[in-house]
Amino acid sequence: MRVALLAESFLPHMNGVTGSVLHVLRHLASEGHQTLVIAPRSGEITADLHGARTELLRSVPLPSYPDVRIVFARAARLAAILREFRPDVVHLASPFVLGWQGVAAADALRVPSVAVYQTDVVAYAEKYGMPQAGALVGRHIARLHRRATLTLAPSTASLRQLEDLGVDRLRHWGRGVDTERFTPARRSEDWRRKTAHGDKIIGYVGRLAPEKQVEDLAAVADLAGSRLVVVGEGPARLALERALPGAVFTGHLTGAALAEALASFDVFVHPGESETFGQTIQEALASGVPVVAPGIGGPLDLVRSSVDGWLYRPGDLRDLRARVADLVGDEGKRRAFATAAHASVQDRTWDAVCGRLVEHYTEARVLRPIDDALLLRGATRPAVPATRGQESRSWSRYVALGDSLTEGLCDSSRMAPGQYRGWADRLAQLLAHTRTDARPFRYANLAVRSRRVQHVIREQLPLALSLRPDLVSVMIGANDLVGPRVDPIALAVELETGIRMLRDAGADVLLLTPFLPHRRASMIFARRFAAFASELRRVAADTGAILLDLEALPAIGALELWGDDKVHLRSRGHRFLAYRAADALGVPDAEALGSLDAALHADDDPVVTGSWLSRDALPWAWRRLRGRTAGDGRAAKHSDYVFIGGRGDVRAHMSS
């Protein structure tokens, strides 16, 4: 197997992410797999990479933590690197910035991606004084991991956190521990004498950074007969030395020196409350040292309270002090906990853990073709229940909301001059034809050209609610997104209020993401459309709406589906969209019916005369100069229900 590993951080900076990547490289090499590492360049690498190729990219240091480097690589650059390597799977180690571009590159090459969640970035943002960024970071993490083929999380707490963010395809994958390096045999009485002068040692190992809450160790720094020893480096060291004046700071230790220090502790304390796992906790247990940690996050899976350590109430420093004092003052209990701690990790070798990782790679390779097939059909993967599963529903009152696309502009197939059909009209007929009961099928189309999200919320939504529909389609936002200034996230939040009102009224909602044609001029808006679509995915998941993710459906941008005015779908485009919507709603054999319809009406688009400049562009510019739109003074196509019979006949029918 050929595995490309993208790591947000890498050597020479050693942390949990780097350590895991090195163990994975060693195991994959021993099993005969070929590897490539794509990571930030930040210094000379002297460690053994076990035959891995490297692509180290230009990076910049994080201002508040220079050891952490950020790579701003374009997805196209990463795709070129991956294309040359030809990976079978892309491993994303704690993805965030580089990982986002990496998952996009993997998608472009249709290569399965396995995202390994290792860092609670939301909690880190809050610890670094940016609480307002927490929600944004959470949404970014959710989007990234939902896009990956498979996500691996190290603990039950992190699995639950990702589930709450709406991430699917989750698997548990813990971390291994080097039981040959971390062992009670490394305990050194000489090291203990030199470091603590005969006192009991309360020790900590890890980064000295705000998210680790090392300052909480002040609660135990003055326990009688003990000495606090802090192993590690980081941006908070100077502040911690001032806060903990009696503690011994050893600096960063690695290899045998780290193993010796860890095994020589009497009690290991890790006060951080945002740990997704806690690798140093596991290494302390392997070293035969009882652990005291907060009862939250990763420690819940590692520390068996009252067996090999204590879990204290998060944020309760008096409880922390009492738990540590209990072990420092009771040698018999400390010895019993130490024996249990060492025994608890003997089956967690890196070879066993990495063997399970390869099994996850294999699963991702099976899942990726399934995802690709679903995307071609305009549906998202079946693990998201809000997207599909409507096969048993039968609707009788359908209302369409939106702008010119839903009104049907440019779909003049078999219509009188000046009249249009459109994908929503076509969908209504499909739904009417597939009904199995005797209830009449009613359809209203409230869409008006040039409308924006605010118009849907203020004008179309109240009328829709008065019609008491059981199905509503909503496709809106394109006119907002091509404006001079727009906030896609705020726009989605505004639309979400309307979706919730419809859902609270008992209606099913088909939510469609806006899309662009594959024209170079359209690309200036691509980032806005992608951001808006990403938010609509969240809205669909949060509200239970049925999502037709057209932004993830490349075929909709094909120019042969677009009209001569270059901004609306032609008839074949409306047919294509109607059948994708029918498929998302569970209409039987919608895809096959769509292919047949396309074949029967391949030449159904009327010929349009005149130049694009005089026919379309100049009238649009003139309206804009006068502050007007093409929809001014227009009423909805069907502001009340029309009755659609079983053979496709359409007759007006009052909703009352």
C-alpha positions as a printed Julia matrix, in Angstrom:
656×3 Matrix{Float64}:
   0.0    0.0     0.0
   1.15   3.55   -0.73
   0.3    5.94    2.12
   0.67   9.73    2.06
   0.74  11.29    5.54
  -0.06  15.01    5.89
   0.98  16.29    9.31
   0.1   19.72   10.68
   3.31  19.62   12.74
   6.5   17.62   12.32
  10.14  17.32   13.26
  12.21  18.8    14.73
   9.27  19.89   16.93
   8.22  16.83   18.92
   4.67  16.55   20.2
   1.9   13.97   20.22
   1.13  14.39   16.51
   4.79  14.06   15.47
   5.34  11.08   17.76
   2.32   9.24   16.36
   3.42   9.88   12.77
   6.9    8.48   13.49
   5.45   5.3    15.0
   3.12   4.9    12.01
   6.04   5.33    9.6
   8.05   2.68   11.43
   5.2    0.18   11.39
   4.27   0.77    7.75
   7.91   0.33    6.7
   8.16  -2.94    8.65
   5.08  -4.23    6.8
   6.45  -3.28    3.37
   4.26  -0.25    2.69
   5.6    2.88    0.93
   5.13   6.26    2.59
   5.3    9.98    1.83
   5.25  12.7     4.49
   3.95  16.18    3.62
   4.58  18.57    6.49
   5.83  22.04    7.48
   9.55  22.74    7.06
  10.9   24.14   10.32
  14.44  22.88   10.78
  16.91  20.07   10.24
  15.6   16.53   10.63
  18.03  13.94   11.96
  15.57  11.26   13.13
  15.05   7.99   11.27
  12.03   8.33    8.97
  12.07   4.63    8.05
  12.47   5.16    4.34
   9.67   7.69    3.95
   9.87  10.29    1.22
   9.33  13.84    2.42
   7.83  16.99    0.94
   8.5   19.71    3.5
   6.65  22.9     2.63
   7.39  26.5     3.47
   5.74  27.43    6.75
   5.35  30.35    9.12
   5.42  30.22   12.93
   2.29  30.73   14.99
   2.88  34.11   16.68
   1.84  32.93   20.14
   3.68  29.6    19.85
   6.66  29.7    17.42
   7.26  25.94   17.66
   3.94  25.42   15.86
   4.28  26.08   12.13
   1.46  26.81    9.67
   1.58  25.78    6.01
  -0.51  27.76    3.53
  -0.31  25.36    0.6
  -2.89  25.44   -2.15
  -4.89  22.29   -2.8
  -3.58  22.28   -6.38
   0.01  22.11   -5.12
  -0.82  19.22   -2.82
  -2.76  17.46   -5.57
   0.3   17.64   -7.83
   2.5   16.12   -5.11
  -0.04  13.37   -4.43
  -0.6   12.67   -8.12
   3.12  12.02   -8.58
   3.23   9.69   -5.53
  -0.02   7.86   -6.46
  -1.2    7.07   -2.91
  -3.78   4.42   -2.09
  -4.85   6.43    0.96
  -4.16   9.87    2.44
  -3.61   9.98    6.21
  -4.41  13.4     7.74
  -2.66  13.77   11.1
  -4.55  16.23   13.31
  -5.79  18.17   10.26
  -6.67  21.84   10.41
  -4.97  24.18    7.87
  -2.75  21.88    5.81
  -5.26  19.1     6.38
  -8.12  21.11    4.87
  -6.18  21.58    1.65
  -5.12  17.94    1.86
  -8.64  16.58    2.01
  -9.58  18.82   -0.93
  -6.61  17.47   -2.91
  -7.56  13.9    -2.03
 -11.1   14.59   -3.23
  -9.81  16.01   -6.5
  -7.85  12.79   -7.1
 -10.65  10.57   -5.7
  -8.28   9.09   -3.15
  -9.69   7.95    0.21
  -8.71  10.09    3.19
  -8.44   9.07    6.83
  -8.51  12.02    9.24
  -7.03  11.43   12.69
  -8.52  13.73   15.33
  -5.82  14.49   17.91
  -6.21  18.13   18.97
  -9.21  19.85   20.55
  -8.66  23.07   18.6
 -11.93  24.57   19.87
 -10.71  24.37   23.47
  -7.29  25.66   22.42
  -8.85  28.74   20.83
 -10.61  29.5    24.09
  -7.47  28.93   26.16
  -5.54  31.33   23.94
  -8.05  34.1    24.63
 -10.14  33.77   21.47
 -13.51  32.46   22.74
 -15.32  34.2    19.88
 -13.4   31.99   17.45
 -14.56  28.77   19.1
 -17.77  28.44   17.09
 -15.99  29.17   13.81
 -13.27  26.66   14.61
 -15.88  24.06   15.52
 -17.64  24.49   12.19
 -14.33  24.23   10.33
 -13.44  21.01   12.18
 -16.88  19.58   11.42
 -16.66  20.43    7.71
 -13.18  18.96    7.42
 -13.97  15.68    9.14
 -17.31  15.26    7.37
 -15.45  15.61    4.09
 -12.89  12.92    4.99
 -13.74   9.35    4.05
 -13.18   8.16    7.61
 -12.39   9.89   10.91
 -10.45   8.22   13.71
 -10.82   9.54   17.25
  -8.7    8.45   20.23
 -11.25   8.35   23.05
 -14.94   8.01   23.81
 -15.03  11.68   24.8
 -13.6   12.83   21.48
 -15.99  10.52   19.61
 -18.89  12.14   21.43
 -17.53  15.62   20.72
 -17.3   14.91   16.99
 -20.75  13.33   16.93
 -22.15  16.5    18.52
 -20.52  18.47   15.68
 -22.34  16.29   13.14
 -19.33  14.26   12.01
 -20.16  10.79   10.71
 -18.05   7.75    9.78
 -16.3    7.74   13.16
 -14.04   4.95   14.37
 -12.16   4.58   17.64
  -8.39   4.47   17.25
  -6.27   4.98   20.36
  -2.54   5.46   20.71
   0.17   2.94   21.35
   2.83   3.11   24.02
   6.46   2.0    23.86
   6.47  -0.49   26.73
  10.15  -1.22   26.25
  11.14   2.41   26.75
   8.54   3.35   29.37
   8.87   0.81   32.16
   9.3    0.81   35.97
  12.83  -0.59   35.39
  13.92   2.91   34.33
  13.34   4.3    37.85
  16.56   5.92   39.11
  17.23   6.67   42.76
  20.26   8.72   41.69
  18.06  10.93   39.47
  15.58  11.28   42.32
  18.28  12.4    44.79
  19.75  14.96   42.4
  16.33  16.33   41.45
  14.27  16.23   44.65
  16.8   15.59   47.45
  14.81  12.7    48.9
  11.34  14.25   48.66
   8.42  12.52   46.98
   8.15  13.69   43.36
   4.91  15.06   41.94
   5.64  15.25   38.23
   4.21  16.64   35.01
   5.34  15.99   31.42
   4.01  17.93   28.46
   3.92  21.22   26.61
   4.06  24.34   28.72
   1.17  26.1    27.05
  -2.12  27.65   28.23
  -4.29  24.75   27.08
  -2.41  22.36   29.41
  -3.4   24.35   32.54
  -0.03  23.68   34.17
  -0.6   26.66   36.47
  -3.18  24.51   38.31
  -0.24  22.57   39.76
   0.14  25.44   42.24
  -2.56  23.58   44.2
  -0.08  20.79   45.01
   3.26  22.63   44.9
   3.48  23.08   48.69
   2.47  19.58   49.85
   4.73  18.57   52.74
   7.53  16.16   51.91
   7.14  16.57   48.14
   8.77  18.38   45.23
   7.03  19.45   42.02
   8.98  18.58   38.85
   7.91  19.97   35.47
   9.28  18.37   32.28
   8.7   20.19   29.02
   9.02  23.42   27.09
   6.6   25.92   25.61
   5.5   29.53   25.43
   4.2   29.58   29.02
   7.45  28.52   30.71
   8.54  31.93   32.02
   5.09  32.63   33.45
   4.98  29.18   35.04
   8.41  29.59   36.64
   7.09  32.75   38.31
   3.83  31.03   39.36
   5.6   27.9    40.67
   8.81  29.23   42.28
   9.6   26.05   44.19
   9.24  23.68   41.22
  12.09  22.08   39.29
  11.9   22.79   35.54
  14.0   20.3    33.56
  13.23  21.6    30.07
  12.44  19.3    27.17
  13.54  15.66   27.6
  13.42  12.85   25.06
  14.34   9.19   24.71
  16.02   7.47   27.65
  16.25  10.72   29.65
  12.49  11.19   29.47
  11.82   7.55   30.36
  14.13   7.81   33.37
  12.48  10.98   34.65
   8.95   9.65   34.18
   9.66   6.34   35.93
  11.25   8.23   38.83
   8.07  10.15   39.65
   5.94   9.06   42.6
   2.74  10.62   41.26
   2.04  11.95   37.76
  -0.4   14.86   37.49
  -1.92  16.12   34.25
  -4.29  19.05   34.87
  -5.29  19.75   31.23
  -9.05  19.55   30.6
  -8.93  19.6    26.77
  -7.03  16.38   26.1
  -8.48  14.23   23.33
  -6.28  11.37   24.56
  -3.31  12.05   26.87
  -0.25  10.22   25.59
   1.97  11.22   28.52
  -0.67   9.8    30.88
  -0.35   6.47   29.1
   3.45   6.65   29.27
   3.28   7.35   33.01
   1.04   4.31   33.49
   3.5    2.16   31.52
   6.28   3.48   33.79
   4.4    2.23   36.84
   3.41   5.68   38.12
  -0.12   6.37   39.42
  -1.89   9.25   37.66
  -4.12  12.07   38.86
  -6.07  13.79   36.07
  -9.38  15.61   35.56
 -12.43  13.45   34.91
 -13.02  14.77   31.43
 -11.87  14.0    27.87
  -9.17  11.47   27.13
  -8.23  10.63   30.77
 -11.64   8.99   31.24
 -10.48   6.12   29.0
  -6.99   5.83   30.5
  -7.24   6.28   34.26
  -9.24   3.81   36.34
 -10.11   5.89   39.36
  -9.22   4.15   42.65
  -7.37   1.4    40.69
  -4.35   3.0    39.02
  -4.95   6.66   39.85
  -7.58   9.27   40.62
  -9.9   11.34   38.45
 -10.74  14.62   40.14
 -13.64  16.95   39.45
 -12.66  19.25   36.54
 -11.89  22.75   37.78
 -11.96  21.72   41.45
  -8.39  22.4    42.62
  -9.21  21.44   46.21
 -10.2   17.99   44.94
  -6.98  17.85   42.9
  -4.91  18.63   45.99
  -6.75  16.03   48.07
  -6.2   13.27   45.45
  -2.49  13.99   45.11
  -2.04  14.25   48.91
  -3.76  10.88   49.28
  -1.15   9.16   47.11
   1.87  11.11   48.35
   1.03  10.2    51.94
   0.15   6.51   51.47
   3.02   4.4    50.24
   1.04   1.15   50.23
  -1.73   2.61   48.08
   0.83   4.23   45.82
   2.6    0.92   45.28
  -0.66  -0.94   44.54
  -1.77   1.74   42.08
   1.65   1.61   40.4
   1.42  -2.16   39.83
  -2.07  -1.82   38.34
  -0.94   1.11   36.18
   1.9   -0.87   34.6
  -0.36  -3.87   33.89
  -3.09  -1.71   32.29
  -1.11  -0.79   29.16
   0.7   -3.99   28.25
  -1.64  -4.74   25.33
  -1.38  -1.23   23.86
   1.79  -1.66   21.83
   2.31   0.54   18.78
   2.44  -2.52   16.53
  -1.03  -3.59   17.65
  -2.45  -0.07   17.32
  -0.87   0.5    13.89
  -2.16  -2.87   12.71
  -5.66  -1.59   13.41
  -4.81   1.61   11.55
  -4.03  -0.36    8.39
  -7.44  -2.03    8.74
  -9.01   1.44    8.78
  -7.05   2.33    5.64
  -8.53  -0.73    3.94
 -12.05   0.23    5.03
 -11.59   3.75    3.63
 -10.51   2.3     0.28
 -13.78   0.36    0.15
 -15.9    3.37    1.14
 -14.42   5.93   -1.25
 -15.93   4.51   -4.5
 -19.32   4.38   -2.77
 -19.04   8.07   -1.84
 -18.04   8.99   -5.39
 -21.06   7.17   -6.8
 -23.38   8.97   -4.4
 -21.91  12.36   -5.25
 -22.55  11.74   -8.92
 -26.2   11.23   -7.99
 -26.3   14.47   -6.01
 -26.74  12.78   -2.65
 -24.43  12.79    0.32
 -23.2    9.6     1.91
 -25.8    7.41    3.59
 -24.33   7.8     7.06
 -26.05  11.21    7.25
 -29.71  10.32    7.93
 -31.05  13.81    7.16
 -29.98  13.53    3.53
 -31.92  10.52    2.36
 -34.25   7.85    3.65
 -37.46   9.45    2.32
 -38.48   6.41    0.26
 -41.66   5.76    2.22
 -42.95   9.38    2.17
 -45.79  10.5    -0.04
 -46.45  14.25   -0.16
 -49.65  15.95   -1.3
 -48.94  19.7    -0.84
 -45.66  20.94   -2.33
 -44.5   24.59   -2.31
 -41.34  25.84   -4.08
 -39.46  28.93   -2.8
 -36.61  30.74   -4.5
 -35.52  33.01   -7.33
 -35.32  32.79  -11.12
 -33.92  29.25  -11.15
 -36.93  27.94   -9.28
 -39.26  30.18  -11.3
 -37.86  28.3   -14.29
 -36.25  31.07  -16.34
 -34.79  29.85  -19.68
 -36.72  26.54  -19.52
 -39.13  27.37  -22.36
 -39.38  23.8   -23.62
 -42.91  23.21  -25.03
 -44.18  26.42  -23.44
 -45.96  29.43  -24.92
 -43.79  32.5   -25.6
 -42.83  34.27  -22.37
 -43.72  31.26  -20.18
 -41.35  28.87  -18.44
 -41.46  25.45  -16.82
 -38.45  24.93  -14.55
 -37.09  22.15  -12.4
 -39.66  22.68   -9.6
 -42.6   22.28  -12.01
 -41.0   19.13  -13.36
 -40.38  17.8    -9.84
 -44.02  18.46   -8.9
 -45.17  16.33  -11.83
 -42.77  13.54  -10.86
 -44.09  13.56   -7.3
 -47.71  13.58   -8.51
 -47.13  10.65  -10.88
 -45.55   8.49   -8.17
 -48.36   8.87   -5.64
 -50.17   5.67   -4.68
 -53.12   7.07   -2.73
 -56.2    8.95   -3.91
 -55.45  12.33   -2.34
 -55.05  15.17   -4.87
 -51.57  16.61   -5.38
 -51.31  20.37   -4.92
 -48.37  22.51   -6.04
 -47.5   26.2    -5.58
 -44.43  28.01   -6.93
 -43.77  31.25   -5.05
 -40.35  31.91   -6.61
 -39.7   35.24   -8.33
 -36.61  36.18  -10.35
 -33.88  38.34   -8.74
 -35.05  37.51   -5.22
 -32.62  37.2    -2.31
 -32.69  35.43    1.05
 -34.43  38.36    2.77
 -37.24  38.24    0.21
 -37.8   34.54    0.79
 -37.95  35.07    4.56
 -40.16  38.19    4.48
 -42.38  37.62    1.44
 -42.47  33.98    0.33
 -42.23  32.21    3.7
 -45.4   33.69    5.3
 -47.44  32.79    2.23
 -45.95  29.29    2.16
 -46.86  28.73    5.82
 -50.42  29.83    5.13
 -50.69  27.07    2.5
 -49.84  24.41    5.12
 -47.51  22.38    2.85
 -46.05  19.01    3.74
 -43.04  19.54    1.42
 -41.18  22.78    0.67
 -38.14  23.2    -1.58
 -35.77  26.08   -0.85
 -33.05  27.17   -3.27
 -31.91  30.74   -2.68
 -28.74  32.75   -2.07
 -27.09  33.03   -5.49
 -28.17  36.66   -5.98
 -26.84  37.54   -2.52
 -23.52  35.78   -3.11
 -22.69  37.68   -6.3
 -23.27  41.04   -4.62
 -20.43  43.44   -3.8
 -20.31  42.6    -0.08
 -21.71  39.49    1.57
 -21.13  37.33    4.65
 -22.0   33.73    3.61
 -22.18  32.5     7.2
 -24.53  35.28    8.32
 -26.59  34.7     5.19
 -26.98  31.01    6.04
 -27.98  31.87    9.61
 -30.71  34.16    8.24
 -31.98  31.38    5.97
 -31.83  28.89    8.83
 -34.54  30.8    10.69
 -36.91  30.19    7.79
 -36.0   26.52    7.53
 -36.71  26.07   11.24
 -40.09  27.77   10.89
 -41.05  25.39    8.11
 -39.85  22.37   10.08
 -41.69  23.56   13.21
 -44.85  23.79   11.08
 -44.47  20.1    10.22
 -43.2   20.44    6.63
 -40.37  18.42    5.15
 -37.8   20.72    3.55
 -35.7   20.0     0.49
 -32.73  22.35    0.82
 -30.62  22.91   -2.31
 -27.19  24.55   -2.35
 -26.61  27.29   -4.98
 -24.1   26.5    -7.72
 -22.03  28.11  -10.47
 -21.32  27.31  -14.12
 -17.84  26.12  -15.04
 -16.74  29.47  -16.4
 -13.57  31.31  -15.48
 -15.54  34.46  -14.66
 -17.55  32.51  -12.08
 -14.49  31.54  -10.08
 -14.29  34.93   -8.35
 -17.43  33.88   -6.46
 -16.45  30.23   -5.88
 -15.18  30.71   -2.33
 -18.41  32.45   -1.27
 -20.57  29.72   -2.79
 -18.47  27.0    -1.13
 -18.67  28.69    2.28
 -22.44  29.14    1.96
 -22.89  25.51    0.85
 -20.84  24.31    3.78
 -23.09  26.22    6.17
 -26.21  24.81    4.48
 -24.87  21.31    5.15
 -24.8   22.22    8.82
 -28.29  23.73    8.62
 -29.63  20.56    7.03
 -28.03  18.38    9.69
 -29.28  20.6    12.53
 -32.85  20.95   11.25
 -33.44  17.56    9.64
 -33.86  19.07    6.18
 -33.24  16.88    3.13
 -30.07  18.19    1.49
 -29.43  18.21   -2.25
 -25.77  19.23   -2.24
 -25.39  20.65   -5.72
 -22.13  22.39   -4.78
 -20.67  18.9    -4.47
 -22.15  17.79   -7.8
 -19.69  18.89  -10.54
 -21.98  17.87  -13.43
 -24.39  20.74  -12.67
 -21.73  23.23  -13.78
 -21.3   21.75  -17.27
 -21.84  24.53  -19.8
 -24.18  22.45  -21.97
 -26.72  22.65  -19.12
 -26.63  26.47  -19.04
 -28.66  28.89  -21.12
 -27.54  31.47  -23.63
 -27.74  34.2   -21.0
 -24.9   32.37  -19.15
 -26.55  32.67  -15.71
 -29.59  30.34  -15.91
 -30.1   26.68  -16.7
 -31.48  25.76  -20.11
 -34.18  23.09  -20.42
 -31.79  20.16  -20.19
 -30.29  21.71  -17.06
 -33.71  22.01  -15.43
 -34.45  18.39  -16.35
 -31.15  17.31  -14.82
 -31.87  19.23  -11.61
 -35.45  17.96  -11.35
 -34.36  14.33  -11.44
 -31.53  14.91   -8.96
 -34.11  16.43   -6.6
 -36.49  13.51   -7.19
 -33.69  11.07   -6.41
 -32.89  12.9    -3.15
 -36.59  12.65   -2.21
 -36.62   8.92   -2.86
 -38.69   8.87   -6.06
 -38.28   5.32   -7.41
 -36.0    4.96  -10.46
 -35.54   8.73  -10.72
 -32.06   8.41  -12.18
 -33.18   6.01  -14.91
 -36.21   8.18  -15.72
 -33.94  11.2   -15.98
 -31.67   9.46  -18.47
 -34.69   8.47  -20.58
 -36.13  12.0   -20.46
 -32.78  13.48  -21.52
 -32.57  11.1   -24.49
 -36.13  11.88  -25.63
 -35.67  15.66  -25.41
 -32.02  16.11  -26.35
 -32.82  18.84  -28.87
 -35.68  20.45  -27.01
 -34.05  23.83  -26.31
 -35.32  26.63  -28.57
 -32.94  28.71  -30.66
 -32.19  32.14  -29.17
 -31.38  35.05  -31.47
 -29.36  38.2   -30.87
 -26.03  38.79  -29.18
 -25.51  38.1   -25.48
 -24.29  41.66  -24.92
 -27.38  43.41  -26.27
 -29.9   40.74  -25.26
 -28.76  39.99  -21.67
 -25.8   41.98  -20.36
 -26.81  45.55  -21.22
 -30.43  45.25  -19.93
 -29.09  43.79  -16.69
 -26.58  46.65  -16.29
 -29.27  49.25  -17.06
 -31.56  47.81  -14.38
 -28.74  47.84  -11.84
 -27.92  51.48  -12.61
 -31.54  52.4   -11.9
 -31.65  50.29   -8.73
 -34.15  47.88  -10.19
 -34.28  44.1   -10.72
 -35.89  41.83  -13.28
 -38.38  40.71  -10.64
 -39.78  44.14   -9.8
 -43.56  44.16  -10.16
 -43.74  40.41  -10.86
 -46.02  38.05   -9.02
 -45.28  34.43   -8.29
 -46.02  31.9   -11.02
 -48.43  29.93   -8.79
 -49.19  31.97   -5.68
 -51.87  29.47   -4.73
 -52.1   25.74   -5.18
 -52.66  24.21   -8.59
 -53.92  20.67   -8.87
 -51.71  18.22  -10.77
 -53.57  15.18  -12.03
 -52.21  11.7   -12.5
 -51.55  12.24  -16.21
 -49.73  15.52  -15.74
 -52.68  17.84  -16.38
 -52.51  21.04  -14.34
 -55.61  22.91  -13.15
 -56.0   25.81  -10.75
 -57.2   24.77   -7.32
 -57.8   27.02   -4.36
 -56.01  26.0    -1.16
 -59.07  26.67    0.97
